C-alpha cells in the first residue's frame, strides 16, 4: 500500500537515536516525516513535541487525545541488537519508543478511513522523565481550547506482565513526586570538642530519622544523597541532603510539606542549627477516571488478558492530564524477558506493539463514536 509506514522499523529507528528530555529534536523530526508521509496534519508543541490531528465527521469539537512520551534516559545500552542506541550514554530504557510506535500505528490506521465522529489528537509528548514534565508544558499552551475532550489516553510498557496482557486500575494509581533538598547549617569545628559545636551532622541524622518515620503504605519519603564535608576529627559547618516524596493524595501531599518544615524547625531548636528546606514540586498523582477504566478493561479483554494493577509509588507526568480531563493510563505487557525498565539491558518484546495498536485504536473509536 502506498504511504505505508513499517511500524516496527519506525520503532527501531527511534531506538537507534534516543534523545534526552527536552532535547528530542531528531525524534521530533522523525515523527514529523512520518506524519507528512501519512498526510496527517500536525504542529510542534512544548518545544520538541508534536501534536497530530485527524478530523473525522460530525461535531469536530468532540475530541479524544492519545498520548505517547518520546524522551529517553541517560543510560549506556548494553544490548547486542542491530538497532541498539547509537547515541553514547542515552537509551530508550523505559519503552517510550514502543509508546511512540503504538501511537503512530493507531494514527496510521485511523487516518485511512477517518470513520469516526469528532477529532482525534495524537500527542507525541517530550520530557516525561524530568521536572517540570512535558505534560505541564503542553497544558500551558492550552492546545485543546475550544474542544470537548472526552478522554486523554496513555499507556506504559510493563515487563512484569506477559506480552499483550493489559493492566488497569480505577482511581488513584501512581504517586505524585516531589524533590526534597535540605541544607543544615551549624557551627563545626574540632570533633573532640563537642561542647563548642552546633553539630549539623547530628541534627541531619535526627532529621533523617524523623522524616523516614513519615513512611506509610501511601506515603513514601526517602533521602538518597547526604553530603557532610568533614573528616574523622572535623565536624563541618553544613550538611546537605536530597531526597524524594511520593504520595497518592493531594491533601496528604500538602500536609506532608507542612510536616517536613515543622520537623526541620523542631530539630533546629534541639541542636541550635538552621535548616533551609526546598521542596521542588513535581508531578501530581495519576488518577484514572473510573468510567474510562471500566470501558478500557472491557475492551482490552477482546485483545488479551487483563489484570488489576496495584498502587504504584513511581510517578508519571501523565498525572497533569488526569487532573484536567477525564483520563486513562494503563499498562501494556512486554514480557518478563524484557528485563527491568531504567536498566541498560531493557529489551521489550516488539510483538506487544501490534496488540497495543489494536486496543488503543478500538478504544479511540469507541470513545469518539459513542454519544
C-alpha positions as semicolon CSV with decimal commas, in nm:
position;residue;x (nm);y (nm);z (nm)
1;X;0,000;0,000;0,000
2;X;0,124;0,350;-0,082
3;X;0,236;0,563;0,210
4;X;0,254;0,264;0,442
5;X;0,479;0,308;0,743
6;X;0,652;-0,001;0,879
7;X;0,582;0,050;1,248
8;X;0,840;-0,199;1,373
9;X;1,116;-0,035;1,169
10;X;0,990;0,306;1,282
11;X;1,029;0,193;1,644
12;X;1,380;0,064;1,574
13;X;1,479;0,396;1,414
14;X;1,369;0,574;1,730
15;X;1,558;0,324;1,944
16;X;1,878;0,381;1,746
17;X;1,860;0,757;1,801
18;X;1,734;0,822;2,157
19;X;1,740;1,174;2,298
20;X;1,715;1,311;2,650
21;X;1,421;1,508;2,787
22;X;1,357;1,840;2,608
23;X;1,636;1,763;2,358
24;X;1,427;1,542;2,128
25;X;1,498;1,742;1,810
26;X;1,581;1,446;1,583
27;X;1,295;1,245;1,733
28;X;1,060;1,537;1,662
29;X;1,180;1,549;1,301
30;X;1,141;1,172;1,251
31;X;0,783;1,187;1,381
32;X;0,709;1,484;1,155
33;X;0,843;1,298;0,848
34;X;0,622;1,000;0,928
35;X;0,313;1,218;0,971
36;X;0,388;1,406;0,649
37;X;0,420;1,076;0,461
38;X;0,082;0,967;0,601
39;X;-0,080;1,301;0,519
40;X;-0,168;1,377;0,881
41;X;-0,183;1,740;0,997
42;X;0,048;1,833;1,282
43;X;0,225;2,112;1,466
44;X;0,504;2,146;1,719
45;X;0,404;2,160;2,085
46;X;0,607;2,209;2,405
47;X;0,921;2,292;2,204
48;X;1,017;1,940;2,092
49;X;0,682;1,759;2,092
50;X;0,440;1,703;1,806
51;X;0,062;1,731;1,812
52;X;-0,109;1,543;1,526
53;X;-0,473;1,595;1,435
54;X;-0,713;1,386;1,232
55;X;-1,060;1,524;1,159
56;X;-1,348;1,280;1,143
57;X;-1,706;1,381;1,077
58;X;-1,989;1,548;1,266
59;X;-1,913;1,771;1,562
60;X;-1,538;1,824;1,535
61;X;-1,527;1,985;1,879
62;X;-1,564;1,640;2,033
63;X;-1,212;1,511;2,082
64;X;-1,002;1,224;2,210
65;X;-0,633;1,269;2,283
66;X;-0,392;0,975;2,257
67;X;-0,057;1,048;2,421
68;X;0,288;0,891;2,391
69;X;0,607;1,015;2,557
70;X;0,915;1,037;2,334
71;X;1,221;1,105;2,554
72;X;1,495;0,862;2,661
73;X;1,722;0,814;2,963
74;X;2,091;0,881;3,040
75;X;2,185;0,510;3,028
76;X;2,452;0,335;2,817
77;X;2,282;0,049;2,634
78;X;2,438;-0,297;2,667
79;X;2,202;-0,493;2,440
80;X;2,358;-0,663;2,137
81;X;2,092;-0,558;1,886
82;X;2,111;-0,431;1,531
83;X;1,903;-0,135;1,644
84;X;2,088;-0,062;1,969
85;X;2,139;0,302;2,063
86;X;2,388;0,493;1,852
87;X;2,385;0,788;2,094
88;X;2,652;0,720;2,354
89;X;2,513;0,719;2,707
90;X;2,150;0,761;2,601
91;X;1,894;0,481;2,570
92;X;1,524;0,415;2,534
93;X;1,527;0,214;2,857
94;X;1,168;0,289;2,958
95;X;0,981;0,188;2,644
96;X;0,896;0,535;2,516
97;X;0,994;0,418;2,167
98;X;0,727;0,147;2,200
99;X;0,470;0,405;2,314
100;X;0,554;0,628;2,018
101;X;0,533;0,340;1,772
102;X;0,194;0,229;1,907
103;X;0,053;0,580;1,877
104;X;0,189;0,623;1,523
105;X;0,036;0,288;1,429
106;X;-0,305;0,395;1,560
107;X;-0,288;0,723;1,369
108;X;-0,187;0,545;1,051
109;X;-0,481;0,306;1,071
110;X;-0,746;0,561;1,170
111;X;-0,629;0,810;0,908
112;X;-0,708;0,565;0,627
113;X;-1,086;0,595;0,657
114;X;-1,140;0,865;0,921
115;X;-1,457;0,672;1,002
116;X;-1,530;0,833;1,335
117;X;-1,708;1,126;1,494
118;X;-1,514;1,428;1,611
119;X;-1,141;1,496;1,619
120;X;-0,858;1,263;1,711
121;X;-0,537;1,411;1,851
122;X;-0,209;1,221;1,867
123;X;0,020;1,382;2,121
124;X;0,388;1,292;2,097
125;X;0,500;1,449;2,424
126;X;0,855;1,540;2,522
127;X;1,021;1,544;2,861
128;X;0,833;1,289;3,071
129;X;1,144;1,184;3,261
130;X;1,227;1,509;3,442
131;X;1,071;1,814;3,600
132;X;0,872;2,015;3,512
133;X;0,739;1,736;3,289
134;X;0,645;1,785;2,926
135;X;0,279;1,739;3,012
136;X;0,282;2,062;3,212
137;X;0,432;2,248;2,915
138;X;0,173;2,102;2,678
139;X;-0,114;2,209;2,901
140;X;0,038;2,557;2,947
141;X;-0,015;2,606;2,572
142;X;-0,382;2,502;2,610
143;X;-0,382;2,319;2,275
144;X;-0,730;2,171;2,324
145;X;-0,903;2,501;2,391
146;X;-1,239;2,501;2,213
147;X;-1,264;2,122;2,214
148;X;-1,471;1,895;2,436
149;X;-1,204;1,646;2,541
150;X;-1,380;1,319;2,615
151;X;-1,062;1,144;2,720
152;X;-0,685;1,161;2,732
153;X;-0,542;0,810;2,696
154;X;-0,187;0,693;2,763
155;X;-0,007;0,363;2,810
156;X;0,317;0,236;2,958
157;X;0,503;-0,085;2,887
158;X;0,519;-0,332;3,175
159;X;0,777;-0,613;3,184
160;X;0,614;-0,784;3,482
161;X;0,318;-0,867;3,254
162;X;0,330;-1,124;2,975
163;X;0,338;-0,983;2,625
164;X;-0,001;-0,847;2,523
165;X;-0,152;-0,853;2,874
166;X;-0,317;-0,526;2,983
167;X;-0,322;-0,380;3,333
168;X;-0,578;-0,135;3,472
169;X;-0,661;0,038;3,798
170;X;-0,954;0,269;3,875
171;X;-0,899;0,591;4,065
172;X;-0,562;0,671;4,218
173;X;-0,288;0,468;4,057
174;X;0,055;0,636;4,052
175;X;0,206;0,865;4,312
176;X;0,287;1,232;4,300
177;X;0,658;1,313;4,307
178;X;0,847;1,594;4,476
179;X;1,219;1,660;4,512
180;X;1,343;1,743;4,862
181;X;1,658;1,940;4,941
182;X;1,786;2,036;5,285
183;X;2,081;2,246;5,399
184;X;2,150;2,209;5,772
185;X;2,370;2,497;5,890
186;X;2,551;2,479;6,224
187;X;2,890;2,559;6,371
188;X;3,153;2,298;6,307
189;X;3,498;2,256;6,450
190;X;3,719;2,002;6,626
191;X;3,528;1,676;6,654
192;X;3,671;1,618;7,002
193;X;3,539;1,946;7,139
194;X;3,169;1,883;7,115
195;X;3,073;2,150;7,369
196;X;3,194;2,408;7,115
197;X;2,977;2,277;6,831
198;X;2,629;2,326;6,696
199;X;2,658;1,996;6,519
200;X;2,482;1,987;6,179
201;X;2,573;1,621;6,131
202;X;2,387;1,517;6,445
203;X;2,095;1,741;6,351
204;X;2,084;1,597;6,000
205;X;2,094;1,241;6,133
206;X;1,800;1,304;6,363
207;X;1,611;1,485;6,090
208;X;1,656;1,191;5,853
209;X;1,525;0,950;6,114
210;X;1,221;1,163;6,184
211;X;1,147;1,211;5,815
212;X;1,168;0,838;5,744
213;X;0,910;0,785;6,017
214;X;0,660;0,955;5,783
215;X;0,651;0,644;5,564
216;X;0,323;0,457;5,529
217;X;0,164;0,242;5,259
218;X;0,051;0,559;5,079
219;X;0,335;0,798;5,158
220;X;0,699;0,731;5,072
221;X;0,985;0,957;5,173
222;X;1,348;0,869;5,107
223;X;1,676;1,054;5,148
224;X;1,920;0,939;4,882
225;X;2,208;1,186;4,897
226;X;2,386;1,324;5,204
227;X;2,698;1,541;5,194
228;X;2,890;1,624;5,513
229;X;3,228;1,753;5,403
230;X;3,416;1,693;5,727
231;X;3,680;1,444;5,838
232;X;3,747;1,198;6,119
233;X;3,825;1,483;6,354
234;X;3,640;1,768;6,181
235;X;3,269;1,844;6,205
236;X;3,164;2,059;5,908
237;X;2,955;2,375;5,929
238;X;2,692;2,241;5,690
239;X;2,526;1,919;5,581
240;X;2,328;1,891;5,258
241;X;2,067;1,626;5,186
242;X;1,845;1,535;4,892
243;X;1,551;1,301;4,864
244;X;1,209;1,234;4,725
245;X;0,849;1,239;4,848
246;X;0,569;1,030;4,694
247;X;0,201;1,041;4,793
248;X;-0,131;0,929;4,647
249;X;-0,346;1,213;4,774
250;X;-0,306;1,587;4,713
251;X;-0,427;1,678;5,062
252;X;-0,178;1,437;5,221
253;X;0,089;1,580;4,991
254;X;0,024;1,935;5,112
255;X;0,003;1,827;5,476
256;X;0,337;1,650;5,441
257;X;0,501;1,967;5,312
258;X;0,392;2,138;5,635
259;X;0,511;1,846;5,846
260;X;0,855;1,850;5,681
261;X;0,904;2,219;5,755
262;X;0,778;2,173;6,111
263;X;1,007;1,876;6,175
264;X;1,309;2,065;6,045
265;X;1,229;2,360;6,271
266;X;1,188;2,135;6,576
267;X;1,520;1,966;6,503
268;X;1,690;2,306;6,474
269;X;1,558;2,401;6,816
270;X;1,719;2,092;6,969
271;X;2,059;2,139;6,806
272;X;2,090;2,514;6,759
273;X;2,110;2,470;6,382
274;X;1,931;2,645;6,097
275;X;1,784;2,430;5,822
276;X;1,666;2,554;5,487
277;X;1,407;2,333;5,319
278;X;1,348;2,338;4,944
279;X;1,060;2,129;4,808
280;X;1,054;2,120;4,430
281;X;0,700;2,030;4,335
282;X;0,693;1,763;4,069
283;X;0,417;1,559;3,907
284;X;0,070;1,516;4,056
285;X;-0,089;1,178;4,125
286;X;-0,217;0,976;3,830
287;X;-0,589;0,929;3,893
288;X;-0,779;0,717;3,640
289;X;-1,137;0,804;3,555
290;X;-1,347;0,507;3,677
291;X;-1,582;0,502;3,376
292;X;-1,294;0,513;3,128
293;X;-1,109;0,244;3,322
294;X;-1,405;0,009;3,318
295;X;-1,452;0,067;2,945
296;X;-1,083;0,012;2,877
297;X;-1,074;-0,309;3,080
298;X;-1,380;-0,444;2,899
299;X;-1,243;-0,366;2,553
300;X;-0,894;-0,493;2,633
301;X;-1,042;-0,833;2,713
302;X;-1,111;-0,871;2,341
303;X;-0,739;-0,841;2,261
304;X;-0,572;-1,015;2,552
305;X;-0,587;-1,093;2,922
306;X;-0,638;-0,811;3,174
307;X;-0,514;-0,777;3,532
308;X;-0,576;-0,540;3,821
309;X;-0,279;-0,315;3,894
310;X;-0,159;-0,231;4,246
311;X;-0,082;0,120;4,365
312;X;0,250;0,229;4,222
313;X;0,487;0,466;4,402
314;X;0,663;0,564;4,080
315;X;0,543;0,886;3,917
316;X;0,431;0,993;3,570
317;X;0,368;1,341;3,434
318;X;0,052;1,196;3,277
319;X;-0,093;1,292;3,615
320;X;-0,122;1,650;3,489
321;X;-0,374;1,534;3,228
322;X;-0,575;1,333;3,479
323;X;-0,633;1,648;3,685
324;X;-0,752;1,849;3,382
325;X;-0,952;1,599;3,174
326;X;-1,114;1,255;3,202
327;X;-0,816;1,028;3,155
328;X;-0,694;0,670;3,146
329;X;-0,339;0,542;3,193
330;X;-0,290;0,166;3,156
331;X;-0,009;-0,089;3,127
332;X;0,086;-0,295;2,822
333;X;0,275;-0,617;2,892
334;X;0,606;-0,663;2,709
335;X;0,713;-0,987;2,878
336;X;0,943;-1,071;3,171
337;X;1,232;-1,144;2,932
338;X;1,242;-0,771;2,865
339;X;1,420;-0,718;3,196
340;X;1,369;-0,413;3,413
341;X;1,293;-0,064;3,290
342;X;1,561;0,201;3,354
343;X;1,837;-0,057;3,307
344;X;2,097;-0,092;3,031
345;X;1,962;-0,428;2,913
346;X;1,590;-0,348;2,892
347;X;1,458;-0,502;2,569
348;X;1,077;-0,519;2,534
349;X;0,902;-0,775;2,316
350;X;0,808;-0,593;1,994
351;X;0,508;-0,822;1,946
352;X;0,331;-0,608;2,205
353;X;0,318;-0,323;1,953
354;X;0,057;-0,496;1,735
355;X;-0,164;-0,573;2,035
356;X;-0,114;-0,222;2,169
357;X;-0,221;-0,065;1,840
358;X;-0,533;-0,283;1,811
359;X;-0,652;-0,198;2,160
360;X;-0,577;0,175;2,152
361;X;-0,746;0,205;1,812
362;X;-1,058;0,025;1,935
363;X;-1,072;0,240;2,248
364;X;-1,037;0,562;2,048
365;X;-1,314;0,460;1,810
366;X;-1,543;0,362;2,097
367;X;-1,489;0,694;2,272
368;X;-1,531;0,903;1,959
369;X;-1,839;0,725;1,824
370;X;-2,031;0,692;2,149
371;X;-2,272;0,977;2,215
